[in-house]
């Protein structure tokens, strides 16, 4: 866990890009999944004892590091 947090801190201020699968529940029986391409500067890092580190891009939404696909640092 300490290593994962150290790695997350190293990303702060870096320009990154990745894909994220967003799951939207429409009704109890139907939902939509779609891939969203995200890129920008990591401006915030959220750490918790009970979950994965999360990052925020350009002060926007937070994303769990474990949910990111094709993560690259520019």
C-alpha positions as CSV (number, residue, x, y, z in Angstrom):
1,X,0.0,0.0,0.0
2,X,2.8,2.5,0.8
3,X,4.3,1.8,-2.6
4,X,1.0,2.5,-4.4
5,X,0.7,5.8,-2.5
6,X,4.3,6.8,-3.3
7,X,3.6,6.1,-7.0
8,X,0.4,8.2,-6.8
9,X,2.3,11.2,-5.4
10,X,4.9,10.9,-8.2
11,X,2.0,11.5,-10.7
12,X,1.0,14.8,-9.2
13,X,1.5,17.6,-11.7
14,X,2.2,15.2,-14.6
15,X,0.2,15.2,-17.9
16,X,-1.5,11.8,-18.3
17,X,-4.0,10.1,-20.6
18,X,-6.2,7.0,-20.1
19,X,-9.5,5.4,-20.8
20,X,-12.2,4.9,-18.2
21,X,-15.3,2.7,-18.5
22,X,-18.3,4.7,-17.2
23,X,-21.3,2.6,-16.0
24,X,-24.7,4.3,-16.0
25,X,-27.7,2.6,-14.5
26,X,-30.8,3.6,-16.4
27,X,-33.4,1.4,-14.7
28,X,-33.2,-1.7,-12.4
29,X,-32.8,-3.9,-15.5
30,X,-30.9,-1.8,-17.9
31,X,-27.6,0.1,-17.9
32,X,-25.1,1.5,-20.4
33,X,-21.3,1.2,-20.3
34,X,-19.1,3.4,-22.4
35,X,-15.4,4.2,-22.7
36,X,-14.4,7.7,-22.0
37,X,-10.9,9.1,-23.1
38,X,-9.4,11.4,-20.5
39,X,-6.3,13.5,-20.6
40,X,-4.9,16.4,-18.7
41,X,-2.8,17.2,-15.6
42,X,-3.2,15.4,-12.3
43,X,-4.1,18.2,-9.9
44,X,-5.4,16.2,-6.9
45,X,-4.7,12.9,-5.2
46,X,-7.1,11.3,-2.7
47,X,-5.7,8.7,-0.3
48,X,-7.7,6.5,2.1
49,X,-6.8,3.7,4.4
50,X,-9.8,1.7,3.0
51,X,-9.5,2.2,-0.7
52,X,-7.3,2.6,-3.8
53,X,-5.7,6.0,-4.4
54,X,-7.7,8.3,-6.7
55,X,-6.6,11.0,-9.0
56,X,-8.3,14.1,-10.3
57,X,-7.6,15.5,-13.8
58,X,-7.7,19.3,-14.2
59,X,-9.6,19.7,-10.8
60,X,-12.4,17.6,-12.3
61,X,-13.7,14.1,-11.5
62,X,-11.8,11.6,-9.4
63,X,-10.7,8.2,-10.9
64,X,-9.5,5.2,-9.0
65,X,-6.0,4.2,-10.3
66,X,-7.1,0.5,-10.5
67,X,-10.0,1.4,-12.9
68,X,-7.8,3.1,-15.5
69,X,-7.2,1.5,-18.9
70,X,-4.2,2.3,-21.2
71,X,-2.7,4.7,-18.6
72,X,0.2,6.7,-20.0
73,X,2.3,9.6,-18.6
74,X,3.4,12.2,-21.2
